[in-house]
Structure formats: C-alpha cells, structure tokens
Amino acid sequence: MDTLKPSTAITAAVLVSNTPQAKAQQEPKLKTYSGATHSWEDLPLEDHPETEDSGEKSRQEKRRKARQAIAAVLNSEQLVALFGLGTSAAVHGPTMGDLWRIVRDTDAASFAAMQAKIGDKTPHIETGDIENFLSRCQMVANGPSARDEAAATFILSAEKSIAQACRTFLQSADISDHTHCLRLLARRPPEKARARIFTTNYDLCIETAAAQSGLLVVDGFGRETPPTFDGAQFDIDFVRRRAESKSPEYLDGVVHLLKLHGSVDWGVHNGTVVRREAPDAPIIIYPRTDKFEQSYRQPFLELMSQLQTTLRLPNLGLLIVGFGFADAHLSEMLLAAVRKNLSLRVVIATLDCERHCNESDKPLYREKLAVLKNLASQGDSRISLLDCDFRTFVRLIPNLGTETEEDRLRAVLRSVVK
C-alpha cells in the first residue's frame, strides 16, 4: 500500500455521500475529477500494481494519487471527520425516501389527512420530500391563530417512527466497513491530536463500530449514572500510568465523537441531557427546514461551536464521509473553511459527485459542491474530487500505521467468539 511521511504543509478533506437514489445494490464505481482535462475519469476499484497494460498502468497511477491525497488527511496534525447519511445508508440505514415511507405507512389515514391539510399531492405509490412535508406540518401545528392539535400529534408520531427506524436497522447491519475505517482514523501518533468525528446521523453505527474495534470514545458525556452531557468532557483524554514509568502514556485507539443532530440514545433527565438506551423522546434535530434554528440550541450549540472552531485549526485534515451537502448551514460552513483555511487540502469523494456538480441535474445538484469543483477546475491544487460510495472509499484508504499487538489480540478473540 502507498504511504506518505507525516507533513504539516499539506492537509486534506475527503467527502463521501450516499443519496436516496444511490442504494447498496448499485454497481460500485470510482471516478476522479481532473482539473487539467476538466473531465471525470474512471479509476480501477482495486489495486493491480503488477499490470503490464499501459492503459491500466495509467489508471493505477491515478488511483495511487487518490490514495496519496487521503493519506495526507490521515497524516495531518489535526484530523477531523464528518460522517453523514451515506455512511448509514451504505449499511441499509433509512434514507430520506425511506423515512417518507415509514412515516406514511405508520398511520396511513393520519398521513393522508395531513397531506390534504397542507396541500401535498404526492401519489401514494411515490415518495416525497419528508423534510418539506414535516416543515409544512409544523407550520400548521403552530399556526398564527391557533395551535392545531391534530397536526402536533401527527408530528410527534412521525418523529417517534423516525427515531425507531434509525435505531432498529443496526440489529442486522454489517458495519465491518465502519470498524475498519475507525481503526484507521484512530491510529494516530501520540504527538498528534486525537481524531475528531462529527456526524449528522442519529443512529449508533459509529458507537457500535468503536465498541467492536475496542476503541475508546470521548462523546461529551461524563461517567456518572446516567451519563450527563457536558462540553468540557471533550477536554478529557485517556492515559496509562505504569508503575515503572515516571510519566503517563496516551492510550491508543481513542476518538472524539460529536453528534451534531443528536442521537437516538439521548434524552432529558432532571433538565439535563443524558445518554440512555431508549429514551421516550430522543433529543434529535428531525428533518425539517428549521434545522438551522434548532442547531443553535443546547446541546447542539456546543457541538456546532466545536465544529466551527475545529474548521479554523491550522494544518487540518478534514475527512467528510457520506455527507451530500443538503444541509445548508453545514455546507456553507464547510465551504467557508475551504476558502479561508489555506492549510486545508480537500479531497471530495461523494457518490454521484459528478451529478451533484452538474447544474442541469436538478434533483441531485448541490451548489456548494459545484463551487468546490469549479475551484478545482480553476487550478486550486488543494481540491480533488472522487465519485464513489462509502464501501469503495473505505477500500481506498491507505493503512499508514502498523498493526499493534492489541490489534492482533482483538482479531484472535473475534475469530474465537465467531
């Protein structure tokens, strides 16, 4: 595998996305955008360094350069990741289209009544925009003249169905790609900052994968019962103090996790945010157009502040996986970071990235992503773009570290348990 020596002069951001149109059964693909030719070029899905074919050699060289860009992220002084919908959709987590069907089928009569009340004409056999739908329901529920109790009850039921769907799919999900990805992110030299993972997902894919990998997670919650959220917890680290050593040693395999839109295992207890297995009313920013306003309330204000501060750090490697640039407030923040943080090198790897950057493809077009592509086409060498799904991307990540004795022991124990 390709490796790079650590460098503080170059950093990178990698963005990967799955959309509702991009299901797991879709044929895998891997493309890269060339600023020199202003075109998208196919890359091989696997490494074949011994090939004698001249055309394949050229494609393998481009694949190697893509891996080098990702290696620059992992070698950066500050390593940050943003995991979005694509990471969960890749293991059959619900997409926005799925959430529409779930909410509709939970109570078809109430759903039809709300469609009539807000004027939504989406046919029953089709899926609409669940974010727009719930936003319009919210407007009806909190009307200027009087509160609509039926609409308010419907919204509560819909939110409960969404939380349940985001919780239960993990029971049968294969998250081996998540565990592999987290191991690579967590393998950091002790002189470098811990990897920080931000996510817009409500589910527990990352926490479950971390537990399966034997990783320790700093998530902003304390050690009391039930664990209570406190932003100061992100300043805490894990060390080992040996009897024969005069100074403590930083433990391997520690990552920070910040859930920007809440979690299915967050609830309220005595006025504080706590983590528990299945709270009655999870603290979640549900898919509605008022997500921006909701994100500036606690605990989300603390988490958004952490993201904004992090994006300003020098020598920052930013790995964004499964985020499709549909959240306007986050997309603008990321674009601003690319424009203002000149030590940031950006590798964008999103499923259907080519279509996301095509203004004529209205259903999938993402303006902020297109801006980044245009910067690349104008010669901004910090920016690279890839078109691939999460699974393909994980196999593209180079393993820059060596396997530790603890890694080997965990592998043996897992094989025995199976």
C-alpha positions as CSV (number, residue, x, y, z in Angstrom):
1,M,0.0,0.0,0.0
2,D,1.1,3.6,-0.6
3,T,2.4,5.5,2.3
4,L,3.3,9.1,2.9
5,K,5.6,10.6,5.5
6,P,3.8,12.9,8.0
7,S,3.7,16.5,6.8
8,T,2.3,19.7,8.3
9,A,2.5,21.6,5.0
10,I,-0.4,19.7,3.4
11,T,-3.8,18.6,4.7
12,A,-6.9,17.3,3.1
13,A,-10.7,17.0,3.3
14,V,-12.5,13.9,2.0
15,L,-16.2,13.9,1.4
16,V,-18.3,10.8,0.6
17,S,-22.0,10.7,0.1
18,N,-24.8,8.3,-0.5
19,T,-28.1,9.7,-1.7
20,P,-31.7,8.2,-1.6
21,Q,-31.1,7.4,-5.3
22,A,-27.9,5.6,-4.5
23,K,-28.8,2.2,-3.0
24,A,-26.4,-0.5,-1.9
25,Q,-27.3,-2.7,-4.9
26,Q,-25.9,-0.1,-7.3
27,E,-22.8,-1.2,-9.1
28,P,-19.7,0.2,-7.4
29,K,-17.9,3.0,-9.3
30,L,-14.8,5.1,-8.7
31,K,-14.2,8.3,-10.6
32,T,-11.9,11.3,-10.2
33,Y,-12.3,14.8,-11.5
34,S,-9.3,16.1,-13.5
35,G,-8.7,19.8,-13.3
36,A,-6.3,19.5,-16.2
37,T,-8.8,18.0,-18.6
38,H,-11.9,19.3,-16.9
39,S,-13.5,15.9,-17.1
40,W,-14.3,12.9,-14.9
41,E,-12.1,9.8,-15.4
42,D,-12.7,6.2,-14.3
43,L,-10.4,4.7,-11.7
44,P,-9.9,0.9,-11.0
45,L,-11.8,-0.4,-8.0
46,E,-8.8,-2.5,-6.8
47,D,-5.0,-2.2,-6.7
48,H,-3.2,-4.1,-9.5
49,P,0.3,-2.7,-9.3
50,E,1.8,-5.5,-11.4
51,T,-0.2,-4.9,-14.5
52,E,1.6,-4.7,-17.9
53,D,-1.2,-3.0,-19.7
54,S,-0.3,0.7,-20.4
55,G,-3.8,2.0,-20.1
56,E,-4.3,0.1,-16.8
57,K,-1.0,1.4,-15.6
58,S,-2.2,5.0,-16.1
59,R,-5.4,4.3,-14.2
60,Q,-3.5,2.7,-11.4
61,E,-1.3,5.7,-11.2
62,K,-4.4,7.9,-10.8
63,R,-5.7,5.6,-8.1
64,R,-2.3,5.8,-6.3
65,K,-2.6,9.6,-6.3
66,A,-6.1,9.5,-4.9
67,R,-4.7,7.3,-2.1
68,Q,-1.9,9.8,-1.5
69,A,-4.4,12.6,-1.1
70,I,-6.3,10.5,1.5
71,A,-3.0,9.7,3.2
72,A,-2.4,13.4,3.6
73,V,-5.6,13.6,5.6
74,L,-4.5,10.8,8.0
75,N,-1.0,12.3,8.4
76,S,-2.3,15.8,9.2
77,E,-1.6,17.5,12.6
78,Q,-5.4,17.8,13.1
79,L,-7.6,15.0,11.8
80,V,-11.4,15.7,11.6
81,A,-14.1,13.6,10.1
82,L,-17.8,14.4,9.2
83,F,-19.9,11.3,8.8
84,G,-23.3,11.9,7.0
85,L,-26.2,9.9,5.7
86,G,-24.2,7.9,3.2
87,T,-22.3,6.0,5.9
88,S,-25.5,4.6,7.4
89,A,-27.3,4.3,4.0
90,A,-24.5,2.0,2.9
91,V,-25.5,-0.5,5.6
92,H,-29.2,-0.2,4.9
93,G,-29.9,2.7,7.3
94,P,-33.0,4.7,6.3
95,T,-32.7,7.3,3.6
96,M,-35.0,10.3,3.3
97,G,-37.1,8.4,0.9
98,D,-37.3,5.5,3.4
99,L,-38.4,7.9,6.1
100,W,-41.2,9.2,4.0
101,R,-42.5,5.6,3.5
102,I,-42.0,4.8,7.2
103,V,-44.0,7.9,8.4
104,R,-46.7,7.3,5.7
105,D,-47.2,3.6,6.5
106,T,-47.2,4.0,10.3
107,D,-50.6,5.7,10.1
108,A,-51.8,5.9,6.5
109,A,-55.1,7.6,7.5
110,S,-53.4,10.4,9.5
111,F,-50.8,10.8,6.8
112,A,-53.4,11.2,4.1
113,A,-55.3,13.7,6.3
114,M,-52.1,15.8,6.8
115,Q,-51.4,15.7,3.0
116,A,-54.9,17.2,2.4
117,K,-54.4,19.8,5.1
118,I,-51.1,21.1,3.8
119,G,-51.9,20.6,0.1
120,D,-49.3,17.9,-0.6
121,K,-50.2,15.9,-3.7
122,T,-47.6,13.2,-3.7
123,P,-49.2,10.0,-5.0
124,H,-49.3,7.1,-2.6
125,I,-47.0,4.9,-4.7
126,E,-44.3,7.6,-4.7
127,T,-42.1,9.3,-2.1
128,G,-41.9,13.0,-1.5
129,D,-39.7,15.3,0.4
130,I,-40.0,14.3,4.1
131,E,-38.2,17.4,5.2
132,N,-40.5,19.8,3.4
133,F,-43.6,17.7,4.4
134,L,-42.8,17.8,8.2
135,S,-41.9,21.5,7.9
136,R,-45.3,22.3,6.5
137,C,-46.9,20.2,9.1
138,Q,-45.0,22.2,11.8
139,M,-46.4,25.5,10.3
140,V,-49.9,24.1,10.5
141,A,-49.4,22.9,14.1
142,N,-48.1,26.3,15.2
143,G,-50.5,28.4,13.1
144,P,-50.7,32.2,13.7
145,S,-54.3,32.0,15.0
146,A,-54.4,28.7,17.0
147,R,-52.5,25.5,17.6
148,D,-53.6,22.6,15.5
149,E,-53.5,19.7,18.0
150,A,-54.1,17.0,15.3
151,A,-51.0,18.2,13.4
152,A,-49.0,18.4,16.6
153,T,-50.0,14.8,17.5
154,F,-49.1,13.7,13.9
155,I,-45.6,15.3,14.2
156,L,-44.9,13.6,17.5
157,S,-45.9,10.2,16.0
158,A,-43.8,10.8,12.9
159,E,-40.7,11.7,14.9
160,K,-41.2,8.6,17.1
161,S,-41.3,6.5,13.9
162,I,-38.2,8.1,12.5
163,A,-36.2,7.6,15.8
164,Q,-37.3,3.9,15.9
165,A,-36.2,3.3,12.3
166,C,-32.8,4.9,13.0
167,R,-32.4,2.6,16.0
168,T,-33.6,-0.8,14.8
169,F,-31.8,-1.2,11.4
170,L,-28.5,-1.9,13.3
171,Q,-29.8,-5.2,14.5
172,S,-29.0,-6.8,11.1
173,A,-26.5,-4.3,9.7
174,D,-22.9,-5.3,8.7
175,I,-20.8,-2.5,9.9
176,S,-17.4,-4.0,9.2
177,D,-16.5,-1.1,6.9
178,H,-17.2,1.3,9.8
179,T,-15.0,-0.7,12.2
180,H,-12.1,-0.7,9.6
181,C,-12.5,3.0,8.9
182,L,-12.5,3.9,12.6
183,R,-9.4,1.8,13.3
184,L,-7.5,3.7,10.6
185,L,-8.7,7.1,11.9
186,A,-7.9,6.3,15.5
187,R,-4.3,5.1,14.7
188,R,-2.5,8.4,15.5
189,P,0.9,9.1,16.9
190,P,0.8,10.4,20.5
191,E,2.2,13.8,19.5
192,K,-0.8,14.4,17.2
193,A,-4.3,15.4,18.3
194,R,-7.0,12.7,18.6
195,A,-9.2,12.2,15.6
196,R,-12.5,14.1,15.9
197,I,-15.6,12.6,14.3
198,F,-18.6,14.8,13.7
199,T,-21.8,13.2,12.4
200,T,-25.2,14.3,11.4
201,N,-26.6,10.8,11.9
202,Y,-28.9,9.9,14.8
203,D,-28.0,6.2,14.8
204,L,-25.4,4.3,16.7
205,C,-23.3,2.9,13.9
206,I,-20.2,4.7,15.0
207,E,-20.5,3.8,18.7
208,T,-21.2,0.2,17.8
209,A,-18.3,0.0,15.4
210,A,-16.0,1.6,18.0
211,A,-17.1,-0.9,20.6
212,Q,-16.4,-3.8,18.2
213,S,-13.0,-2.3,17.5
214,G,-12.0,-1.9,21.1
215,L,-11.8,1.9,20.7
216,L,-12.5,4.4,23.4
217,V,-14.9,7.2,22.6
218,V,-15.0,10.7,24.1
219,D,-18.5,11.8,23.3
220,G,-19.1,14.7,25.7
221,F,-20.8,12.6,28.4
222,G,-19.5,12.0,31.9
223,R,-19.1,8.8,33.8
224,E,-22.0,9.3,36.2
225,T,-25.3,7.3,36.0
226,P,-26.9,8.2,33.8
227,P,-24.1,9.8,31.8
228,T,-24.7,13.6,31.5
229,F,-23.6,15.8,28.6
230,D,-21.0,18.5,29.4
231,G,-19.0,20.1,26.6
232,A,-16.0,20.3,29.0
233,Q,-15.7,16.5,28.7
234,F,-14.1,16.9,25.2
235,D,-11.1,18.3,27.0
236,I,-10.6,14.9,28.8
237,D,-8.3,12.2,27.5
238,F,-7.3,8.7,28.4
239,V,-3.8,7.8,29.6
240,R,-2.0,4.8,31.1
241,R,0.3,5.2,34.2
242,R,2.7,2.4,34.6
243,A,4.4,1.7,37.9
244,E,7.8,1.7,36.3
245,S,7.2,4.9,34.3
246,K,7.6,8.4,35.6
247,S,5.1,9.9,33.2
248,P,1.7,8.7,31.8
249,E,1.3,7.4,28.3
250,Y,-1.5,8.3,26.0
251,L,-3.7,5.2,25.2
252,D,-4.0,4.1,21.6
253,G,-7.4,3.9,20.0
254,V,-9.2,7.0,21.3
255,V,-11.5,9.1,19.1
256,H,-13.8,12.0,19.8
257,L,-17.4,11.8,18.7
258,L,-19.7,14.8,18.3
259,K,-23.3,14.2,17.1
260,L,-24.4,17.4,15.5
261,H,-28.1,16.5,15.1
262,G,-28.5,14.4,18.3
263,S,-28.8,10.7,18.9
264,V,-31.5,8.0,19.4
265,D,-29.9,7.4,22.8
266,W,-30.1,11.0,24.1
267,G,-32.8,12.0,26.4
268,V,-33.6,14.5,29.2
269,H,-33.4,13.8,32.9
270,N,-33.9,16.4,35.5
271,G,-33.4,19.1,32.9
272,T,-30.1,17.8,31.6
273,V,-29.2,15.8,28.5
274,V,-28.3,12.2,29.4
275,R,-27.4,9.1,27.5
276,R,-29.7,6.1,28.0
277,E,-30.6,3.1,25.9
278,A,-34.1,4.0,24.7
279,P,-35.4,7.4,25.8
280,D,-39.1,8.1,25.3
281,A,-38.3,11.4,23.5
282,P,-34.9,11.3,21.9
283,I,-33.1,14.6,21.5
284,I,-32.9,14.8,17.7
285,I,-32.9,17.5,15.1
286,Y,-35.5,16.0,12.8
287,P,-35.6,16.5,9.0
288,R,-37.3,19.9,8.8
289,T,-36.3,23.2,7.3
290,D,-35.9,24.8,10.8
291,K,-32.8,22.6,11.4
292,F,-30.6,25.7,11.3
293,E,-32.6,27.3,14.2
294,Q,-32.7,24.1,16.1
295,S,-28.9,23.6,15.8
296,Y,-28.3,26.8,17.8
297,R,-29.9,25.5,20.9
298,Q,-28.2,23.4,23.6
299,P,-26.7,20.9,23.4
300,F,-26.4,21.5,19.6
301,L,-25.0,25.0,20.1
302,E,-22.0,23.5,21.9
303,L,-21.4,20.9,19.2
304,M,-21.8,23.4,16.3
305,S,-19.3,25.7,18.1
306,Q,-16.9,22.8,18.4
307,L,-17.2,22.2,14.6
308,Q,-16.7,25.9,13.7
309,T,-13.7,26.2,15.9
310,T,-12.2,23.0,14.6
311,L,-12.5,24.0,11.0
312,R,-10.3,27.0,11.7
313,L,-7.4,25.0,13.0
314,P,-4.1,25.1,11.0
315,N,-2.8,22.0,9.3
316,L,-6.3,20.5,9.4
317,G,-7.1,17.2,7.7
318,L,-10.9,17.0,7.1
319,L,-12.5,13.7,6.2
320,I,-16.2,14.1,5.3
321,V,-17.9,10.8,4.6
322,G,-21.5,10.3,3.4
323,F,-22.4,14.0,3.6
324,G,-24.3,15.1,0.5
325,F,-24.2,18.9,1.1
326,A,-28.0,19.0,1.5
327,D,-27.8,20.8,4.9
328,A,-27.4,24.4,4.0
329,H,-25.9,25.6,7.3
330,L,-23.2,22.9,7.4
331,S,-22.4,23.2,3.7
332,E,-21.8,27.0,4.0
333,M,-19.6,26.4,7.0
334,L,-17.5,23.8,5.1
335,L,-17.2,26.0,2.0
336,A,-16.1,28.9,4.2
337,A,-13.4,26.7,5.8
338,V,-12.0,25.7,2.3
339,R,-11.9,29.4,1.3
340,K,-10.4,30.8,4.5
341,N,-8.2,28.0,5.9
342,L,-5.4,27.9,3.3
343,S,-3.7,25.0,5.0
344,L,-6.7,22.8,4.2
345,R,-6.3,20.3,1.3
346,V,-9.7,18.9,0.1
347,V,-10.5,15.5,-1.4
348,I,-14.2,15.2,-2.1
349,A,-15.4,11.6,-2.6
350,T,-19.2,11.5,-2.9
351,L,-21.5,9.0,-4.5
352,D,-22.8,10.7,-7.7
353,C,-20.4,13.6,-7.2
354,E,-20.4,14.1,-11.0
355,R,-24.2,14.6,-11.0
356,H,-24.1,16.7,-7.8
357,C,-21.8,19.1,-9.6
358,N,-24.0,19.3,-12.7
359,E,-26.3,22.3,-12.6
360,S,-28.6,20.7,-15.2
361,D,-29.3,17.7,-13.0
362,K,-31.8,19.5,-10.8
363,P,-32.8,16.6,-8.4
364,L,-29.2,15.9,-7.3
365,Y,-27.4,19.3,-7.9
366,R,-25.6,20.7,-4.9
367,E,-24.5,24.3,-5.3
368,K,-21.8,24.3,-2.7
369,L,-20.2,21.1,-4.0
370,A,-20.3,22.6,-7.5
371,V,-18.4,25.6,-6.2
372,L,-15.6,23.4,-4.9
373,K,-15.4,21.6,-8.3
374,N,-15.1,25.0,-10.0
375,L,-12.3,26.0,-7.7
376,A,-10.5,22.7,-8.7
377,S,-11.1,23.4,-12.4
378,Q,-9.5,26.9,-11.9
379,G,-6.3,25.4,-10.6
380,D,-6.8,25.1,-6.8
381,S,-4.5,22.2,-6.3
382,R,-5.8,21.7,-2.7
383,I,-9.0,20.3,-4.1
384,S,-9.6,16.8,-5.5
385,L,-12.9,15.1,-6.2
386,L,-13.9,11.4,-6.2
387,D,-17.2,9.8,-7.2
388,C,-17.7,6.6,-5.2
389,D,-19.8,5.1,-2.4
390,F,-18.7,4.5,1.2
391,R,-17.7,0.9,0.8
392,T,-15.5,1.7,-2.2
393,F,-14.0,4.7,-0.4
394,V,-13.1,2.6,2.7
395,R,-11.1,0.2,0.5
396,L,-9.3,3.2,-1.0
397,I,-8.0,4.4,2.4
398,P,-4.3,3.5,2.8
399,N,-3.2,1.9,6.1
400,L,-0.4,4.1,7.2
401,G,0.2,2.5,10.6
402,T,1.5,-0.9,11.6
403,E,-0.7,-3.5,13.3
404,T,-0.2,-3.4,17.1
405,E,-0.2,-6.3,19.4
406,E,-3.6,-5.3,20.8
407,D,-5.0,-5.3,17.2
408,R,-3.7,-8.8,16.7
409,L,-5.2,-10.0,20.0
410,R,-8.6,-8.5,19.2
411,A,-8.6,-10.2,15.8
412,V,-7.8,-13.6,17.5
413,L,-10.5,-13.1,20.1
414,R,-13.1,-12.1,17.5
415,S,-12.3,-15.3,15.5
416,V,-12.7,-17.4,18.6
417,V,-16.0,-15.9,19.5
418,K,-17.4,-16.5,16.0
